[in-house]
Each structure stands twice: as structure tokens, then as C-alpha cells.
């Protein structure tokens, strides 16, 4: 689907279908890395706090969080990533230190340390900051049980941040415990990555029920705004069937952009990078770039509130 962002920049060295493959890849890489800073994605009227959640593991939550954040930051948006998974994979993917002893999101939730004291700038990506997670966070679920206003700790920390961001992405653990509830209470939008596999929709009802419970009792502004299909293998009928099921169920909440299975996406975290910087000409990078611009355009068009 042609969109306004692509149309607007078609004259600025955009890849064309009749270009040789290497030339197309090189032009895509320049477009994605945006070294001149000339190409910008629309910024929302107000900050968007997006919780990236799915209780099923291995569906691409962290990969999606990291790559969307980098794509938006490279194209003129101010972005904060909050790593709320004790495994700290988002911190790894952004090459942010998160070994034991590093101030992290645990300190904000349990010790009331300001988020601004914990956030670290991401090297090489202007306008992108990350609040890391260390192994300390593994005990936070238990410790939060006895804390006053335990569900709203993260939301208060984000609200108190002195700098205003265009996007705050919260990378959730693959569970529906207190950490995920904190993320749902802090966010206004939920982004659900769905893997194009047989078990993709299993457990999704439970996640949606929890989202509705949080909306009813704790955060009336919460909405599932975005569904992103990941790990799409165009060679299989199954992927096509899952895509059709998801689109029929969620309608226009599903992004047009679909993330394919791509080895570069899998390799990038081992180098402490997003696929956007690891191999910006790859299909994986292009797909996440398109997903990011779609999210940016939707936000600008509907004037999403924070």
C-alpha cells in the first residue's frame, strides 16, 4: 500500500522496482540510516506510551521494540525504551550496559529512583534512550506485592520524566504478572506482535481479557491500537491463513507491513545492534522501517493522546 511518507520521498533517491538488486539495497540502506537527517517520520501531537505485550514467548516482542524505536529515532522522533523483562534482551539489543550493579528499572519501581537517573543514551542513535533491566528485576514481582500503589509505579515514573518523548516503548516479559500490569497501567496503547505460526492465537484471549480488566479497573485510557504480524514465511500456506485470521479478527488495527523471517533480524542482537544498523539494506530492516512509518503516520493522523 503506497503511503504518503513514501510518496513524499519518492523523488529523494527512493528505490524503484526496475533498479538492480544491489542498487535497491544500497538506496534502502541510505533511506533507513538517514545520515543526512533530511527524511523525517511524522511526530505525534502528544507523547505515545506503547506497551509491547504478548504472554507467548518468542513472538518478537523485544525485536519489535528495539527496531521500531531505532527506526523512529533515526527519523526525527524522540524515543525512550523501558526494558521491563528481567532477561534484559532489549538492553542487549541496544548495546546498553545492564550487568549487576547498573542502575536499572528495578530501582525506579522499588526504590523510587527517578527514571531520568537510570535512562542511558543509546550509542550512535540520536534521540534514543533506554532504561535497562538487570537480573535484579527478577525479584520485583514478589517485592511489588507489598508496595503501595504497586500497579502504577511505572506510570508515575514515566509521567515524572523531565524530558518529553514522542514515543515510550515498554518491552514486557512473556507473562501476565505485576510487571506487565505495571506496563499496561503506564501505557495508553498496546502493541501486540503476533507470530505467523500455528499456536499464534493461543493464549491471546487471556491477554485481551487482562487488558480489558486493567482498562475497566485501573487505566480507562488503555486500548489495543496496533497488531504487528512477525516471522512471516511467504512459502507456507499456514502463514497466509494466520494472517487472514488476524486481519479478520482485528481489522484495521493490524499494520499493513508484515515482518518476514529474516536471518539478519536474528543475528543483529548478538552484535548489540538492531537490524536497522546491522544490515539496513536487508528485508528485515526494510519491513521494520515500513512498520515504523505506518505507526508514525497513524499517530499523526489520529492525534493520539498520551
Backbone as CSV, one residue per row, in Angstrom:
resi,resn,N_x,N_y,N_z,CA_x,CA_y,CA_z,C_x,C_y,C_z
1,UNK,0.848,-1.186,0.000,0.000,0.000,0.000,0.887,1.241,0.000
2,UNK,0.711,2.065,-1.017,1.513,3.282,-1.064,1.038,4.213,0.025
3,UNK,1.965,4.837,0.716,1.540,5.776,1.745,2.166,7.133,1.487
4,UNK,1.673,8.117,2.237,2.086,9.486,1.967,3.566,9.696,2.205
5,UNK,4.103,8.978,3.208,5.516,9.148,3.538,6.392,8.721,2.366
6,UNK,6.089,7.539,1.797,6.874,7.031,0.671,6.697,7.936,-0.532
7,UNK,5.428,8.339,-0.796,5.165,9.184,-1.957,5.928,10.500,-1.865
8,UNK,5.965,11.044,-0.658,6.613,12.345,-0.442,8.120,12.269,-0.713
9,UNK,8.688,11.083,-0.408,10.128,10.942,-0.548,10.551,10.164,-1.797
10,UNK,9.582,9.905,-2.700,9.891,9.103,-3.881,10.931,9.774,-4.765
11,UNK,10.932,11.122,-4.714,11.890,11.832,-5.558,13.280,11.892,-4.948
12,UNK,13.399,11.530,-3.689,14.677,11.693,-2.979,15.485,10.402,-2.960
13,UNK,15.681,9.825,-4.131,16.526,8.639,-4.210,15.873,7.391,-3.672
14,UNK,14.557,7.262,-3.819,13.876,6.056,-3.361,14.182,4.886,-4.291
15,UNK,14.264,3.670,-3.758,14.448,2.506,-4.619,13.258,2.354,-5.565
16,UNK,13.520,2.082,-6.809,12.480,1.827,-7.793,12.531,0.361,-8.211
17,UNK,11.394,-0.185,-8.653,11.313,-1.612,-8.940,12.255,-2.064,-10.044
18,UNK,12.583,-1.152,-10.970,13.446,-1.565,-12.085,14.936,-1.356,-11.792
19,UNK,15.276,-0.933,-10.563,16.686,-0.802,-10.188,17.306,-2.183,-10.008
20,UNK,18.634,-2.323,-10.252,19.312,-3.586,-9.951,19.227,-3.875,-8.449
21,UNK,19.222,-5.165,-8.054,19.048,-5.514,-6.637,20.045,-4.838,-5.708
22,UNK,21.332,-4.782,-6.075,22.328,-4.156,-5.195,22.082,-2.666,-5.042
23,UNK,21.667,-2.034,-6.149,21.378,-0.597,-6.084,20.172,-0.336,-5.184
24,UNK,19.169,-1.202,-5.285,17.982,-1.053,-4.439,18.359,-1.202,-2.962
25,UNK,19.203,-2.209,-2.697,19.613,-2.459,-1.313,20.395,-1.277,-0.756
26,UNK,21.285,-0.714,-1.564,22.088,0.425,-1.123,21.206,1.642,-0.849
27,UNK,20.230,1.867,-1.723,19.347,3.025,-1.529,18.446,2.836,-0.305
28,UNK,18.003,1.590,-0.090,17.205,1.314,1.106,18.022,1.577,2.367
29,UNK,19.299,1.175,2.323,20.172,1.356,3.482,20.333,2.839,3.813
30,UNK,20.519,3.657,2.781,20.682,5.100,3.000,19.385,5.698,3.549
31,UNK,18.271,5.226,2.992,16.966,5.723,3.443,16.732,5.386,4.916
32,UNK,17.098,4.171,5.317,16.845,3.713,6.681,17.807,4.361,7.678
33,UNK,19.094,4.437,7.321,20.073,5.047,8.234,19.935,6.560,8.295
34,UNK,19.442,7.160,7.189,19.133,8.591,7.162,20.294,9.456,7.669
35,UNK,21.506,9.299,7.105,22.664,10.026,7.647,22.533,11.546,7.570
36,UNK,21.788,12.040,6.595,21.653,13.495,6.450,20.613,14.065,7.415
37,UNK,19.733,13.188,7.920,18.672,13.653,8.806,17.555,14.364,8.085
38,UNK,17.571,14.316,6.744,16.569,15.058,5.967,15.207,14.369,5.966
39,UNK,15.218,13.022,6.027,13.956,12.292,5.981,13.420,12.168,7.402
40,UNK,12.196,12.610,7.613,11.612,12.524,8.955,10.274,11.808,8.897
41,UNK,9.991,11.078,9.958,8.662,10.488,10.119,7.832,11.454,10.944
42,UNK,6.545,11.549,10.667,5.700,12.496,11.405,5.760,12.244,12.910
43,UNK,5.809,13.325,13.659,5.801,13.188,15.126,4.373,13.334,15.623
44,UNK,3.994,12.573,16.650,2.622,12.673,17.171,2.395,14.008,17.863
45,UNK,1.135,14.403,17.933,0.794,15.674,18.587,1.160,15.639,20.067
46,UNK,1.011,14.466,20.675,1.361,14.276,22.084,2.071,12.936,22.236
47,UNK,2.783,12.748,23.352,3.559,11.505,23.516,2.677,10.257,23.429
48,UNK,3.232,9.221,22.830,2.545,7.921,22.761,3.314,6.929,23.634
49,UNK,2.638,6.403,24.639,3.248,5.396,25.504,2.683,4.043,25.081
50,UNK,3.555,3.197,24.524,3.111,1.936,23.930,3.723,0.749,24.673
51,UNK,2.856,-0.121,25.132,3.271,-1.337,25.814,3.317,-2.459,24.773
52,UNK,4.478,-3.093,24.619,4.626,-4.182,23.645,4.465,-5.489,24.419
53,UNK,3.331,-6.161,24.210,2.991,-7.286,25.080,2.462,-8.481,24.301
54,UNK,2.805,-9.641,24.790,2.214,-10.913,24.367,2.733,-11.948,25.351
55,UNK,1.830,-12.662,26.019,2.292,-13.599,27.044,3.038,-14.784,26.455
56,UNK,2.879,-15.012,25.148,3.603,-16.093,24.489,5.033,-15.625,24.224
57,UNK,6.014,-16.429,24.591,7.409,-16.065,24.344,7.810,-16.341,22.897
58,UNK,8.870,-15.675,22.453,9.425,-15.947,21.135,8.628,-15.432,19.963
59,UNK,7.780,-14.426,20.198,6.962,-13.901,19.094,7.561,-12.632,18.482
60,UNK,8.675,-12.153,19.061,9.322,-10.961,18.507,9.008,-9.677,19.256
61,UNK,8.627,-9.768,20.535,8.339,-8.549,21.311,9.552,-7.638,21.392
62,UNK,10.654,-8.209,21.859,11.858,-7.394,22.061,12.420,-6.907,20.730
63,UNK,12.466,-7.786,19.744,12.960,-7.408,18.412,12.128,-6.269,17.844
64,UNK,10.821,-6.366,18.026,9.914,-5.319,17.540,10.154,-4.009,18.283
65,UNK,10.262,-4.079,19.607,10.500,-2.874,20.416,11.774,-2.158,19.974
66,UNK,12.857,-2.923,19.874,14.170,-2.343,19.547,14.165,-1.724,18.153
67,UNK,13.653,-2.449,17.177,13.745,-1.969,15.796,12.796,-0.817,15.488
68,UNK,11.603,-0.858,16.060,10.702,0.288,15.876,11.279,1.536,16.543
69,UNK,11.848,1.358,17.738,12.429,2.501,18.457,13.571,3.123,17.662
70,UNK,14.457,2.268,17.131,15.604,2.780,16.357,15.123,3.465,15.084
71,UNK,14.168,2.854,14.388,13.674,3.440,13.134,13.063,4.819,13.378
72,UNK,12.261,4.940,14.420,11.627,6.227,14.714,12.655,7.267,15.143
73,UNK,13.632,6.846,15.954,14.658,7.784,16.426,15.550,8.271,15.281
74,UNK,15.847,7.379,14.340,16.686,7.772,13.192,15.969,8.752,12.268
75,UNK,14.662,8.855,12.435,13.893,9.712,11.535,13.144,10.804,12.288
76,UNK,13.829,11.370,13.305,13.372,12.622,13.891,12.478,12.544,15.105
77,UNK,12.211,11.337,15.628,11.380,11.230,16.831,12.252,11.013,18.065
78,UNK,11.791,11.516,19.191,12.480,11.309,20.471,11.862,10.080,21.144
79,UNK,12.697,9.093,21.428,12.169,7.787,21.838,12.846,7.300,23.119
80,UNK,12.038,6.722,24.019,12.531,6.070,25.228,12.077,4.618,25.211
81,UNK,13.019,3.701,25.440,12.692,2.284,25.583,12.842,1.918,27.059
82,UNK,11.793,1.335,27.635,11.845,0.847,29.013,11.876,-0.675,28.950
83,UNK,12.992,-1.257,29.365,13.158,-2.710,29.349,12.575,-3.265,30.648
84,UNK,11.435,-3.931,30.541,10.754,-4.441,31.734,10.840,-5.967,31.828
85,UNK,11.716,-6.552,31.030,11.909,-8.002,31.044,13.200,-8.323,31.794
86,UNK,13.139,-9.117,32.862,14.353,-9.425,33.640,15.499,-10.011,32.806
87,UNK,15.187,-10.589,31.647,16.248,-11.122,30.789,17.094,-10.009,30.170
88,UNK,16.536,-8.796,30.105,17.301,-7.641,29.618,17.654,-7.689,28.149
89,UNK,16.826,-8.370,27.337,17.175,-8.516,25.925,17.100,-7.206,25.140
90,UNK,16.171,-6.334,25.505,16.096,-5.040,24.814,17.356,-4.220,25.100
91,UNK,17.840,-4.296,26.331,19.085,-3.596,26.694,20.250,-4.146,25.870
92,UNK,20.295,-5.471,25.721,21.343,-6.100,24.907,21.254,-5.635,23.460
93,UNK,20.036,-5.627,22.915,19.844,-5.248,21.515,20.209,-3.809,21.226
94,UNK,20.165,-2.957,22.250,20.542,-1.552,22.078,21.957,-1.277,22.584
95,UNK,22.650,-2.357,22.993,24.031,-2.261,23.468,24.160,-1.329,24.675
96,UNK,23.178,-1.426,25.567,23.178,-0.626,26.797,23.623,-1.527,27.944
97,UNK,24.626,-1.134,28.723,25.094,-1.978,29.836,23.960,-2.311,30.799
98,UNK,23.866,-3.579,31.189,22.809,-3.958,32.134,23.258,-5.115,33.024
99,UNK,24.554,-5.111,33.354,25.042,-6.128,34.278,24.684,-5.743,35.711
100,UNK,24.852,-6.680,36.629,24.519,-6.442,38.039,25.242,-5.207,38.562
101,UNK,24.529,-4.378,39.297,25.125,-3.162,39.855,24.818,-1.913,39.052
102,UNK,24.372,-2.087,37.795,23.997,-0.935,36.966,22.617,-0.445,37.427
103,UNK,22.439,0.860,37.626,21.095,1.361,37.969,20.101,0.971,36.871
104,UNK,18.962,0.436,37.275,18.029,-0.069,36.266,16.588,0.211,36.657
105,UNK,15.659,-0.341,35.870,14.234,-0.067,36.091,13.768,-0.608,37.447
106,UNK,14.444,-1.599,37.981,14.128,-2.126,39.316,14.229,-1.010,40.358
107,UNK,15.286,-0.197,40.261,15.482,0.906,41.212,14.329,1.903,41.145
108,UNK,13.784,2.097,39.942,12.659,3.025,39.787,11.389,2.458,40.421
109,UNK,11.155,1.153,40.189,9.927,0.533,40.684,9.935,0.335,42.199
110,UNK,11.069,-0.090,42.746,11.128,-0.470,44.160,11.687,0.646,45.043
111,UNK,12.692,1.369,44.528,13.388,2.363,45.355,12.991,3.807,45.040
112,UNK,12.068,3.989,44.098,11.618,5.340,43.717,12.712,6.214,43.112
113,UNK,13.740,5.612,42.522,14.769,6.384,41.825,14.148,6.976,40.561
114,UNK,14.350,8.275,40.272,13.765,8.870,39.062,14.236,8.148,37.794
115,UNK,13.326,7.990,36.859,13.641,7.305,35.601,14.785,8.007,34.858
116,UNK,14.831,9.332,34.974,15.868,10.105,34.284,17.272,9.772,34.792
117,UNK,17.376,9.319,36.055,18.683,8.965,36.616,19.165,7.607,36.130
118,UNK,18.259,6.836,35.557,18.562,5.463,35.156,18.692,5.331,33.634
119,UNK,17.968,6.178,32.893,17.971,6.105,31.422,19.361,6.390,30.856
120,UNK,19.759,5.617,29.876,21.061,5.776,29.225,20.869,6.110,27.745
121,UNK,21.676,7.047,27.214,21.589,7.302,25.768,22.118,6.096,24.992
122,UNK,21.482,5.794,23.870,21.915,4.674,23.036,22.995,5.166,22.075
123,UNK,24.144,4.533,22.132,25.287,4.975,21.352,24.987,4.912,19.853
124,UNK,25.270,6.005,19.170,25.138,6.042,17.718,23.739,6.342,17.210
125,UNK,22.759,6.408,18.117,21.379,6.704,17.691,20.921,7.960,18.423
126,UNK,20.912,9.104,17.756,20.468,10.325,18.427,18.993,10.210,18.820
127,UNK,18.621,10.868,19.893,17.228,10.930,20.345,16.684,9.615,20.886
128,UNK,17.555,8.634,21.150,17.078,7.357,21.679,17.724,7.069,23.031
129,UNK,16.868,6.770,24.023,17.325,6.455,25.376,16.726,5.124,25.808
130,UNK,17.431,4.446,26.695,16.962,3.146,27.178,17.088,3.070,28.698
131,UNK,16.036,2.615,29.340,16.083,2.281,30.768,16.322,0.781,30.845
132,UNK,17.536,0.350,31.275,17.871,-1.069,31.201,17.203,-1.907,32.296
133,UNK,17.232,-3.217,32.079,16.785,-4.174,33.091,17.960,-5.058,33.451
134,UNK,18.188,-5.266,34.738,19.210,-6.214,35.173,18.507,-7.412,35.826
135,UNK,19.294,-8.362,36.244,18.729,-9.561,36.860,17.988,-9.232,38.161
136,UNK,18.276,-8.071,38.748,17.556,-7.643,39.964,16.042,-7.621,39.743
137,UNK,15.652,-7.351,38.506,14.227,-7.211,38.200,13.460,-8.516,38.411
138,UNK,14.182,-9.642,38.404,13.528,-10.945,38.572,12.783,-11.032,39.902
139,UNK,13.283,-10.333,40.922,12.629,-10.368,42.231,11.557,-9.314,42.417
140,UNK,11.416,-8.439,41.420,10.499,-7.307,41.582,9.044,-7.753,41.678
141,UNK,8.678,-8.821,40.958,7.292,-9.312,41.002,6.867,-9.579,42.448
142,UNK,7.757,-10.225,43.219,7.438,-10.572,44.612,7.470,-9.325,45.480
143,UNK,8.489,-8.488,45.284,8.633,-7.300,46.128,7.512,-6.298,45.917
144,UNK,6.975,-6.238,44.688,5.917,-5.274,44.391,4.607,-5.604,45.108
145,UNK,4.427,-6.861,45.475,3.171,-7.286,46.096,2.842,-6.445,47.328
146,UNK,3.847,-6.097,48.108,3.603,-5.375,49.366,3.799,-3.861,49.233
147,UNK,4.039,-3.376,48.025,4.309,-1.945,47.821,2.999,-1.189,47.603
148,UNK,2.896,0.002,48.168,1.706,0.835,47.993,1.580,1.242,46.521
149,UNK,0.355,1.240,46.007,0.075,1.602,44.602,0.985,0.837,43.647
150,UNK,1.062,-0.476,43.870,2.034,-1.296,43.144,1.812,-1.317,41.635
151,UNK,0.562,-1.160,41.183,0.290,-1.252,39.739,0.695,0.008,38.979
152,UNK,0.833,1.123,39.688,1.051,2.393,38.993,2.466,2.947,39.159
153,UNK,3.386,2.139,39.661,4.753,2.631,39.915,5.434,3.101,38.634
154,UNK,5.325,2.298,37.599,6.000,2.651,36.343,5.346,3.870,35.693
155,UNK,4.033,3.919,35.723,3.318,5.054,35.130,3.716,6.377,35.780
156,UNK,3.838,6.361,37.095,4.242,7.588,37.800,5.664,7.990,37.432
157,UNK,6.540,6.989,37.297,7.937,7.278,36.946,8.035,7.893,35.550
158,UNK,7.242,7.372,34.613,7.265,7.908,33.237,6.693,9.323,33.216
159,UNK,5.598,9.533,33.929,4.966,10.864,33.979,5.921,11.907,34.567
160,UNK,6.747,11.486,35.530,7.655,12.429,36.201,8.929,12.714,35.403
161,UNK,9.114,12.029,34.265,10.343,12.232,33.476,10.381,13.676,32.980
162,UNK,11.479,14.390,33.220,11.510,15.823,32.876,11.526,16.099,31.367
163,UNK,12.030,15.162,30.574,12.090,15.353,29.126,10.871,14.715,28.483
164,UNK,10.320,15.387,27.484,9.149,14.822,26.803,9.593,14.001,25.602
165,UNK,9.073,12.799,25.505,9.379,11.932,24.378,8.177,11.847,23.438
166,UNK,8.459,11.556,22.160,7.372,11.304,21.217,6.819,9.896,21.418
167,UNK,7.732,8.949,21.701,7.332,7.556,21.910,8.034,6.985,23.142
168,UNK,7.270,6.272,23.947,7.843,5.454,25.019,7.401,4.022,24.744
169,UNK,8.360,3.140,24.483,8.060,1.725,24.256,8.431,0.940,25.516
170,UNK,7.484,0.165,26.032,7.738,-0.668,27.214,7.782,-2.116,26.760
171,UNK,8.949,-2.734,26.888,9.121,-4.127,26.492,8.768,-5.029,27.675
172,UNK,7.671,-5.777,27.550,7.151,-6.579,28.669,7.747,-7.978,28.705
173,UNK,7.761,-8.589,29.883,8.144,-10.002,29.974,7.032,-10.878,29.399
174,UNK,7.350,-12.119,29.001,6.319,-13.016,28.441,5.478,-13.659,29.546
175,UNK,4.780,-12.826,30.294,3.925,-13.320,31.381,2.893,-12.241,31.670
176,UNK,1.927,-12.576,32.521,0.895,-11.595,32.858,0.954,-11.227,34.339
177,UNK,2.175,-11.090,34.882,2.365,-10.753,36.285,2.316,-9.258,36.538
178,UNK,2.827,-8.862,37.699,2.754,-7.457,38.122,3.580,-6.522,37.250
179,UNK,4.666,-7.026,36.666,5.463,-6.165,35.786,4.651,-5.794,34.542
180,UNK,3.980,-6.781,33.949,3.154,-6.499,32.773,1.970,-5.612,33.149
181,UNK,1.386,-5.828,34.318,0.281,-4.968,34.772,0.763,-3.524,34.939
182,UNK,1.979,-3.348,35.455,2.561,-2.005,35.551,2.674,-1.357,34.178
183,UNK,3.120,-2.143,33.206,3.251,-1.612,31.842,1.886,-1.229,31.281
184,UNK,0.878,-2.075,31.504,-0.465,-1.789,30.998,-1.072,-0.567,31.668
185,UNK,-0.722,-0.342,32.934,-1.227,0.845,33.641,-0.499,2.117,33.197
186,UNK,0.744,1.966,32.754,1.538,3.132,32.340,1.221,3.565,30.918
187,UNK,0.742,2.634,30.095,0.568,2.888,28.664,-0.839,3.378,28.332
188,UNK,-0.943,3.974,27.160,-2.256,4.284,26.598,-2.573,3.340,25.437
189,UNK,-1.523,2.732,24.898,-1.701,1.847,23.751,-0.979,0.524,24.000
190,UNK,-1.547,-0.546,23.458,-0.886,-1.848,23.476,-0.562,-2.243,22.040
191,UNK,0.687,-2.616,21.824,1.117,-3.158,20.540,1.362,-4.653,20.753
192,UNK,0.651,-5.491,20.005,0.788,-6.941,20.157,1.453,-7.528,18.918
193,UNK,2.693,-8.041,19.061,3.291,-8.779,17.942,2.704,-10.194,17.929
194,UNK,2.286,-10.646,16.763,1.713,-11.990,16.627,2.524,-12.773,15.598
195,UNK,3.042,-13.899,16.024,3.854,-14.756,15.168,2.949,-15.510,14.199
196,UNK,3.358,-15.585,12.944,2.556,-16.281,11.925,2.800,-17.784,11.997
197,UNK,2.405,-18.377,13.120,2.578,-19.808,13.354,1.273,-20.397,13.886
198,UNK,1.236,-21.734,13.967,0.010,-22.451,14.321,-0.540,-22.032,15.683
199,UNK,0.348,-21.841,16.662,-0.109,-21.530,18.020,-0.210,-20.021,18.274
200,UNK,-0.171,-19.237,17.214,-0.088,-17.781,17.373,-1.218,-17.200,18.216
201,UNK,-2.426,-17.681,17.990,-3.582,-17.075,18.662,-3.898,-17.728,20.000
202,UNK,-3.123,-18.785,20.323,-3.348,-19.462,21.603,-2.894,-18.549,22.749
203,UNK,-3.749,-18.364,23.697,-3.397,-17.505,24.833,-3.688,-16.039,24.598
204,UNK,-4.008,-15.683,23.345,-4.259,-14.274,23.052,-5.520,-13.780,23.757
205,UNK,-6.512,-14.658,23.871,-7.745,-14.280,24.575,-7.461,-13.906,26.021
206,UNK,-6.547,-14.650,26.648,-6.218,-14.343,28.040,-5.553,-12.974,28.149
207,UNK,-4.665,-12.667,27.206,-4.026,-11.345,27.192,-5.073,-10.254,27.004
208,UNK,-5.992,-10.459,26.055,-7.028,-9.455,25.794,-7.954,-9.298,27.004
209,UNK,-8.252,-10.406,27.687,-9.068,-10.319,28.904,-8.370,-9.499,29.985
210,UNK,-7.055,-9.721,30.136,-6.294,-8.954,31.133,-6.255,-7.472,30.778
211,UNK,-6.080,-7.192,29.486,-6.084,-5.791,29.038,-7.434,-5.146,29.373
212,UNK,-8.521,-5.880,29.134,-9.852,-5.342,29.436,-10.059,-5.143,30.936
213,UNK,-9.498,-6.053,31.749,-9.596,-5.899,33.204,-8.850,-4.656,33.678
214,UNK,-7.637,-4.470,33.147,-6.850,-3.283,33.511,-7.583,-2.019,33.069
215,UNK,-8.165,-2.069,31.875,-8.908,-0.907,31.378,-10.111,-0.596,32.274
216,UNK,-10.801,-1.638,32.696,-12.013,-1.439,33.499,-11.709,-0.926,34.904
217,UNK,-10.601,-1.370,35.487,-10.360,-1.092,36.906,-9.206,-0.126,37.203
218,UNK,-8.257,-0.018,36.263,-7.039,0.741,36.586,-6.674,1.828,35.575
219,UNK,-6.938,1.584,34.294,-6.461,2.512,33.262,-7.484,2.608,32.126
220,UNK,-8.506,3.455,32.293,-9.589,3.532,31.290,-9.138,4.004,29.911
221,UNK,-7.934,4.588,29.812,-7.445,5.075,28.515,-6.816,3.972,27.653
222,UNK,-6.629,2.813,28.231,-5.879,1.755,27.546,-6.655,1.185,26.357
223,UNK,-5.946,1.039,25.223,-6.536,0.458,24.015,-5.501,-0.411,23.304
224,UNK,-5.971,-1.500,22.709,-5.106,-2.239,21.773,-5.152,-1.463,20.469
225,UNK,-4.057,-0.785,20.146,-4.065,0.098,18.973,-3.390,-0.526,17.762
226,UNK,-2.453,-1.468,17.991,-1.606,-1.941,16.900,-1.327,-3.434,17.020
227,UNK,-1.520,-4.145,15.914,-1.145,-5.554,15.821,-0.102,-5.663,14.716
228,UNK,1.012,-6.329,15.017,2.077,-6.496,14.022,2.336,-7.981,13.808
229,UNK,2.230,-8.434,12.567,2.492,-9.833,12.227,3.992,-10.033,12.034
230,UNK,4.562,-11.003,12.751,6.005,-11.233,12.700,6.316,-12.650,12.226
231,UNK,7.583,-12.848,11.860,8.094,-14.172,11.464,7.243,-14.784,10.348
232,UNK,6.912,-13.975,9.373,6.067,-14.404,8.259,6.913,-15.139,7.221
233,UNK,6.498,-16.356,6.901,7.193,-17.144,5.880,6.276,-17.268,4.673
234,UNK,6.578,-16.512,3.638,5.681,-16.437,2.480,5.545,-17.767,1.740
235,UNK,6.442,-18.723,2.033,6.392,-20.005,1.327,5.318,-20.932,1.882
236,UNK,4.753,-20.614,3.021,3.803,-21.528,3.652,2.362,-21.012,3.577
237,UNK,1.448,-21.941,3.398,0.022,-21.585,3.426,-0.397,-21.197,4.840
238,UNK,0.263,-21.802,5.814,-0.085,-21.539,7.210,0.057,-20.056,7.543
239,UNK,1.178,-19.452,7.124,1.405,-18.031,7.412,0.285,-17.182,6.818
240,UNK,-0.133,-17.526,5.606,-1.203,-16.788,4.942,-2.528,-16.966,5.700
241,UNK,-2.764,-18.200,6.173,-4.002,-18.472,6.914,-4.040,-17.709,8.236
242,UNK,-2.895,-17.687,8.950,-2.827,-16.945,10.218,-3.039,-15.454,9.960
243,UNK,-2.403,-14.940,8.908,-2.563,-13.516,8.577,-4.030,-13.179,8.329
244,UNK,-4.707,-14.015,7.558,-6.118,-13.748,7.260,-6.968,-13.802,8.527
245,UNK,-6.693,-14.776,9.402,-7.432,-14.876,10.668,-7.257,-13.614,11.507
246,UNK,-6.003,-13.173,11.619,-5.710,-11.994,12.444,-6.360,-10.748,11.843
247,UNK,-6.262,-10.588,10.540,-6.852,-9.400,9.887,-8.383,-9.418,10.000
248,UNK,-8.989,-10.592,9.884,-10.445,-10.686,10.029,-10.882,-10.343,11.447
249,UNK,-10.055,-10.734,12.420,-10.427,-10.526,13.830,-10.176,-9.103,14.295
250,UNK,-9.019,-8.526,13.905,-8.624,-7.216,14.444,-8.817,-6.058,13.466
251,UNK,-9.131,-6.353,12.214,-9.415,-5.292,11.246,-8.253,-4.348,11.013
252,UNK,-8.547,-3.042,11.040,-7.525,-2.065,10.669,-6.507,-1.790,11.779
253,UNK,-6.620,-2.498,12.905,-5.568,-2.393,13.918,-4.297,-3.115,13.468
254,UNK,-4.441,-4.024,12.501,-3.295,-4.784,12.003,-2.537,-3.931,10.991
255,UNK,-1.231,-3.758,11.219,-0.423,-2.984,10.281,-0.370,-3.687,8.931
256,UNK,-0.343,-2.899,7.862,-0.178,-3.454,6.516,1.181,-4.131,6.398
257,UNK,2.193,-3.526,7.009,3.551,-4.083,6.971,3.596,-5.378,7.773
258,UNK,4.273,-6.378,7.208,4.441,-7.679,7.852,5.940,-7.949,7.952
259,UNK,6.380,-8.485,9.108,7.808,-8.744,9.307,8.128,-10.180,8.875
260,UNK,8.992,-10.356,7.880,9.295,-11.708,7.401,10.306,-12.411,8.308
261,UNK,10.380,-13.713,8.167,11.510,-14.427,8.776,12.764,-13.974,8.040
262,UNK,13.764,-13.517,8.786,14.961,-12.968,8.155,16.151,-13.207,9.070
263,UNK,17.183,-13.861,8.538,18.320,-14.247,9.374,19.033,-13.027,9.948
264,UNK,19.007,-11.907,9.235,19.675,-10.691,9.725,19.018,-10.167,10.998
265,UNK,17.697,-10.307,11.077,16.981,-9.882,12.281,17.449,-10.702,13.480
266,UNK,17.665,-12.001,13.265,18.105,-12.887,14.348,19.554,-12.644,14.738
267,UNK,20.399,-12.296,13.762,21.822,-12.102,14.034,22.132,-10.808,14.767
268,UNK,21.371,-9.756,14.475,21.703,-8.407,14.947,21.934,-8.301,16.457
269,UNK,21.063,-8.895,17.323,21.272,-8.722,18.770,22.611,-9.258,19.273
270,UNK,23.154,-10.286,18.601,24.430,-10.839,19.067,25.580,-9.855,18.845
271,UNK,25.332,-8.825,18.030,26.325,-7.764,17.819,25.942,-6.492,18.582
272,UNK,24.937,-6.610,19.465,24.490,-5.443,20.229,23.893,-4.365,19.346
273,UNK,23.200,-4.787,18.291,22.620,-3.829,17.356,21.189,-4.213,17.004
274,UNK,20.462,-3.225,16.499,19.185,-3.503,15.842,19.501,-3.898,14.405
275,UNK,18.537,-4.520,13.731,18.768,-4.873,12.324,18.860,-3.613,11.467
276,UNK,18.299,-2.509,11.976,18.334,-1.242,11.224,19.770,-0.757,11.019
277,UNK,20.637,-0.999,11.997,22.039,-0.574,11.856,22.947,-1.727,11.452
278,UNK,22.550,-2.963,11.795,23.371,-4.137,11.471,23.370,-4.415,9.977
279,UNK,22.203,-4.415,9.355,22.112,-4.622,7.906,20.922,-3.833,7.373
280,UNK,21.106,-2.514,7.197,19.971,-1.644,6.849,19.363,-1.921,5.478
281,UNK,20.074,-2.676,4.629,19.514,-2.987,3.314,18.725,-4.277,3.282
282,UNK,18.663,-4.995,4.407,18.011,-6.309,4.437,16.489,-6.181,4.428
283,UNK,15.842,-7.293,4.105,14.377,-7.303,4.093,13.817,-7.050,5.490
284,UNK,14.500,-7.586,6.507,14.042,-7.377,7.876,14.049,-5.907,8.259
285,UNK,15.139,-5.214,7.927,15.247,-3.784,8.236,14.191,-2.982,7.484
286,UNK,14.016,-3.302,6.199,13.025,-2.589,5.390,11.623,-2.765,5.959
287,UNK,11.304,-3.989,6.404,9.963,-4.274,6.930,9.705,-3.516,8.228
288,UNK,10.704,-3.492,9.123,10.520,-2.748,10.381,10.457,-1.240,10.121
289,UNK,11.227,-0.778,9.150,11.180,0.636,8.757,9.768,0.995,8.280
290,UNK,9.185,0.133,7.437,7.836,0.391,6.928,6.800,0.338,8.043
291,UNK,6.986,-0.601,8.984,6.064,-0.683,10.123,6.149,0.586,10.970
292,UNK,7.377,1.079,11.190,7.569,2.292,11.994,6.916,3.500,11.331
293,UNK,7.068,3.615,10.008,6.484,4.784,9.356,4.958,4.692,9.349
294,UNK,4.440,3.469,9.308,2.991,3.287,9.375,2.467,3.705,10.750
295,UNK,3.174,3.302,11.804,2.799,3.695,13.165,2.872,5.216,13.314
296,UNK,3.938,5.816,12.768,4.105,7.279,12.861,2.986,8.007,12.132
297,UNK,2.628,7.521,10.947,1.566,8.185,10.182,0.209,8.041,10.858
298,UNK,-0.043,6.866,11.413,-1.313,6.673,12.135,-1.389,7.615,13.327
299,UNK,-0.288,7.740,14.056,-0.253,8.613,15.225,-0.480,10.067,14.866
300,UNK,0.133,10.501,13.759,-0.014,11.891,13.344,-1.431,12.163,12.830
301,UNK,-2.001,11.147,12.186,-3.318,11.330,11.561,-4.443,11.391,12.595
302,UNK,-4.364,10.514,13.602,-5.464,10.464,14.557,-5.202,11.304,15.804
303,UNK,-3.983,11.901,15.906,-3.675,12.749,17.047,-3.775,12.008,18.360
304,UNK,-3.084,10.860,18.432,-3.169,10.003,19.616,-2.727,10.770,20.852
305,UNK,-3.499,10.643,21.922,-3.133,11.296,23.181,-2.280,10.378,24.023
306,UNK,-1.560,10.982,24.960,-0.717,10.172,25.848,-1.338,10.118,27.212
